[in-house]
Each structure stands twice: as C-alpha cells, then as structure tokens.
C-alpha cells in the first residue's frame, strides 16, 4: 500500500500525524507499505532570511498569549507520542524548500522517512535551524546519504521548480492543509487523526485493493493520481 504524505517540516501537526500513522501501521503489521513524501509550503512567501519564531507565532495565532496556549497544547499532545516539543529553543522559522529538496533526494536512497523525521525532531525538539546547509547535510549523512548528494540536491534548481509545481498542483486539486494522507492514490484523509481513525482508513484502502483485484473493472474509487518522483 502506498501512502503519500503531504506535509511541511515546520508543521507540528505533520510531526504528530507521522507518529500517529506509525502507531496505526504497527496495528496492521500485515500491510506492506511505502511512504511517499509530498511537498507543501505553509509559508510560500517566507523570505530567505526566514522569520523570528516569536514573531511568526504571534502573527499566525493572533497574539503571543494565544500562541503560548496553543503551543502548550501541542506539547501535551506530543508527549505520549514520544515528541518532546521544545518551542522555547526555536529561534527562526526558515523557508523549507531546501528541506523538501533533501527529502526528495533521500527517496533515491530509501531514506526519505528517516530524513523527514530527523528534520522534524531537529526543528521542534532541538531548536536547530533546518534552513541551513550545515543542518541539512548532517541530517542527510546520518541517514546514509553522501554529503555530495545532499549538496547537489540543495543546488538543484530543476528539483526546486518541480517541487513548487507539485505543491501548487496538489493545492489546486484540493490539498488546502496538512498533514494529508493519500492511500493508494484513492483514499484521502486530512489531519493528524488518532491512530484508531487511521487504522480504519488503512482497512478501507486495503479492502478497496482486494475488491479491485476480485472484480476488475467494477471498482473505481475517486482517483488522486500524483506525478512520479523526479
């Protein structure tokens, strides 16, 4: 079963959604799954210099006090999932194009999920600047990517353009928020739902596969076909 994950690495709910998806998959160990990471840009107009985290939170949530309460809620939600959010350690919210370039290149090495999770943790739990080449190269190398491959990805303008186009196409087709999971190009679930909900979606998608094999030509879930990875 292929599971496409539309995400951004500066989205805390995407981190939570990934952890909950892993719990759901652990309950369905018989499923052979492939995770495909699809780009989404929460802040497509963010300047290259990024933005101070405190300013970002105040603007995004309509005030520092409201932002503090929401971040506190995220800390509570993340704790039982093994996420130790440390929002106080974050100084800058960077643009994420380079992070997406690294994760896409990591697909070639079968390490995209490992790199994505490492970048989530680096940003949210360690306060590291995932917009810098130093942090991205280190994350890639820890996942087994040669440093030269990482640097080539970060300098790949064609890859950057492909990722932007892919994110735009997904938004035009209805991806207006993340995380969003697409199972077998057909079954869509939006949001960081509890594992119980995700398990039901996995079962629905698996049943759809079985029905499609048993009754070829008579089963046609709404398709959501995405372009192949460059």
C-alpha positions as CSV (number, residue, x, y, z in Angstrom):
1,X,0.0,0.0,0.0
2,X,1.4,3.4,-1.0
3,X,0.8,6.2,1.5
4,X,1.5,9.7,0.2
5,X,2.1,12.2,2.9
6,X,1.6,15.9,2.1
7,X,3.5,17.8,4.7
8,X,5.8,20.6,5.7
9,X,8.7,20.2,8.1
10,X,7.7,23.3,10.1
11,X,4.2,21.9,10.7
12,X,3.9,20.5,14.2
13,X,0.7,18.6,13.3
14,X,2.6,16.9,10.5
15,X,5.1,15.6,13.1
16,X,2.2,14.4,15.3
17,X,0.4,12.9,12.2
18,X,3.5,10.9,11.3
19,X,3.8,9.5,14.8
20,X,0.1,8.5,14.9
21,X,0.4,6.9,11.4
22,X,3.3,4.8,12.7
23,X,1.1,3.7,15.6
24,X,-1.7,2.8,13.2
25,X,0.7,0.8,10.9
26,X,2.0,-1.1,14.0
27,X,-1.5,-2.4,14.5
28,X,-1.6,-3.6,10.9
29,X,1.7,-5.3,10.6
30,X,0.5,-7.4,7.7
31,X,0.4,-4.4,5.4
32,X,3.3,-3.8,3.1
33,X,3.5,0.0,2.9
34,X,5.5,2.6,1.1
35,X,5.6,6.1,2.4
36,X,6.0,8.8,-0.3
37,X,6.6,12.4,0.9
38,X,4.9,15.2,-1.0
39,X,5.8,18.9,-0.6
40,X,3.6,21.5,0.9
41,X,4.6,25.0,1.8
42,X,2.9,26.5,4.8
43,X,4.6,29.9,4.1
44,X,5.4,30.0,0.4
45,X,6.2,33.8,0.6
46,X,8.6,33.5,3.6
47,X,11.8,35.5,2.9
48,X,15.1,33.7,2.5
49,X,16.2,35.0,5.9
50,X,13.1,33.4,7.5
51,X,11.3,35.0,10.4
52,X,11.9,35.2,14.1
53,X,9.9,32.4,15.8
54,X,8.2,34.6,18.3
55,X,7.0,37.0,15.6
56,X,5.8,34.0,13.5
57,X,3.7,32.6,16.3
58,X,2.2,36.0,17.2
59,X,1.2,36.6,13.6
60,X,0.0,33.1,13.0
61,X,-2.2,32.7,16.1
62,X,-3.3,36.3,16.6
63,X,-1.3,37.2,19.6
64,X,1.5,36.0,21.8
65,X,-0.7,34.8,24.7
66,X,-3.0,32.7,22.4
67,X,0.1,31.3,20.7
68,X,1.6,30.3,24.0
69,X,-1.6,28.4,24.9
70,X,-1.7,26.6,21.6
71,X,1.9,25.6,21.8
72,X,1.3,24.3,25.3
73,X,-1.5,22.1,24.0
74,X,0.8,20.8,21.3
75,X,3.4,19.9,24.0
76,X,0.8,17.8,25.8
77,X,-0.4,16.1,22.7
78,X,3.2,15.2,21.6
79,X,4.4,13.9,24.9
80,X,2.6,10.4,24.8
81,X,3.8,10.1,21.2
82,X,7.4,10.5,22.2
83,X,7.7,14.0,20.9
84,X,9.4,16.4,23.3
85,X,8.5,19.7,21.7
86,X,10.8,22.5,22.8
87,X,9.3,25.6,21.3
88,X,11.5,27.8,23.5
89,X,14.6,26.5,21.7
90,X,13.4,27.6,18.2
91,X,14.8,31.0,17.2
92,X,13.9,31.1,13.5
93,X,11.2,29.7,11.1
94,X,13.1,29.1,7.9
95,X,11.8,28.6,4.3
96,X,11.5,24.9,3.7
97,X,12.3,24.4,0.0
98,X,15.8,23.1,0.8
99,X,14.4,20.6,3.3
100,X,12.0,19.4,0.7
101,X,14.8,19.1,-1.8
102,X,16.8,16.9,0.7
103,X,13.8,14.7,1.5
104,X,13.1,14.2,-2.2
105,X,16.7,13.2,-3.0
106,X,16.6,10.9,0.0
107,X,13.8,8.9,-1.8
108,X,16.5,7.6,-4.1
109,X,18.3,6.0,-1.1
110,X,15.1,4.7,0.6
111,X,15.8,7.1,3.4
112,X,13.1,9.8,2.9
113,X,11.1,8.9,6.0
114,X,14.2,8.8,8.2
115,X,15.3,12.2,6.9
116,X,11.9,13.8,7.3
117,X,11.6,12.6,10.9
118,X,15.1,13.8,11.7
119,X,14.3,17.2,10.4
120,X,11.0,17.4,12.4
121,X,13.0,16.5,15.5
122,X,15.8,18.9,14.8
123,X,13.4,21.8,14.4
124,X,10.8,21.1,17.0
125,X,12.8,19.3,19.7
126,X,16.3,20.6,19.3
127,X,15.7,24.1,18.0
128,X,18.2,23.6,15.2
129,X,17.9,25.7,12.0
130,X,16.7,23.3,9.3
131,X,17.1,26.0,6.8
132,X,20.9,25.9,6.9
133,X,23.0,23.7,4.7
134,X,25.0,22.5,7.7
135,X,22.0,21.0,9.5
136,X,20.6,19.5,6.2
137,X,23.9,17.9,5.2
138,X,24.3,16.4,8.7
139,X,20.7,15.0,8.6
140,X,21.3,13.5,5.2
141,X,24.7,12.0,6.2
142,X,23.1,10.4,9.3
143,X,20.6,8.7,7.1
144,X,23.3,7.4,4.8
145,X,23.3,9.9,2.0
146,X,26.7,11.1,0.7
147,X,27.3,14.7,1.5
148,X,27.9,15.4,-2.2
149,X,24.4,14.1,-3.0
150,X,22.9,16.4,-0.3
151,X,24.7,19.4,-1.6
152,X,23.8,18.6,-5.2
153,X,20.1,18.4,-4.2
154,X,20.3,21.8,-2.4
155,X,21.7,23.3,-5.6
156,X,19.3,21.6,-7.9
157,X,17.1,24.4,-9.4
158,X,15.2,22.0,-11.6
159,X,14.3,19.9,-8.5
160,X,13.2,23.1,-6.7
161,X,10.9,24.1,-9.6
162,X,9.4,20.5,-9.7
163,X,8.7,20.6,-6.0
164,X,7.0,24.0,-6.3
165,X,4.9,22.8,-9.2
166,X,3.9,19.7,-7.4
167,X,2.8,21.6,-4.3
168,X,0.8,24.0,-6.5
169,X,-0.8,21.2,-8.4
170,X,-1.8,19.5,-5.1
171,X,-3.3,22.7,-3.8
172,X,-5.3,23.1,-7.0
173,X,-6.6,19.6,-6.6
174,X,-7.8,20.2,-3.1
175,X,-4.9,19.9,-0.7
176,X,-5.5,23.0,1.4
177,X,-4.0,21.9,4.6
178,X,-1.6,19.4,6.1
179,X,-0.9,16.7,7.1
180,X,-2.9,15.0,4.4
181,X,-2.6,11.3,3.6
182,X,-3.5,9.7,0.3
183,X,-3.7,5.9,0.3
184,X,-3.2,4.1,-3.0
185,X,-3.9,7.4,-4.9
186,X,-7.6,7.0,-4.0
187,X,-8.4,7.3,-0.3
188,X,-7.8,10.7,1.3
189,X,-7.7,11.7,5.0
190,X,-6.8,15.2,6.2
191,X,-5.5,16.0,9.6
192,X,-3.4,14.3,12.4
193,X,-6.1,11.9,13.4
194,X,-5.9,9.5,16.3
195,X,-4.4,6.0,15.4
196,X,-7.9,4.4,15.6
197,X,-9.1,6.6,12.8
198,X,-6.1,5.9,10.7
199,X,-6.4,2.2,11.2
200,X,-10.0,2.3,9.8
201,X,-8.7,4.2,6.8
202,X,-6.0,1.6,6.2
203,X,-8.6,-1.1,6.4
204,X,-10.8,0.7,3.9
205,X,-8.0,1.2,1.5
206,X,-6.9,-2.5,1.9
207,X,-10.5,-3.7,1.2
208,X,-10.6,-1.5,-1.8
209,X,-7.4,-3.1,-3.2
210,X,-8.9,-6.6,-2.6
211,X,-12.2,-5.6,-4.2
212,X,-10.4,-4.2,-7.2
213,X,-8.5,-7.4,-7.7
214,X,-11.6,-9.6,-7.2
215,X,-13.8,-7.6,-9.5
216,X,-11.6,-5.9,-12.1
217,X,-13.2,-3.0,-13.9
218,X,-16.1,-2.7,-11.4
219,X,-14.4,-0.8,-8.6
220,X,-13.4,2.8,-9.2
221,X,-12.7,4.9,-6.1
222,X,-12.1,8.5,-6.8
223,X,-8.5,8.7,-8.2
224,X,-6.0,11.1,-6.9
225,X,-3.0,10.3,-9.1
226,X,0.1,12.3,-8.4
227,X,3.2,12.8,-10.6
228,X,6.1,10.4,-10.1
229,X,9.1,11.5,-8.0
230,X,11.8,13.3,-10.0
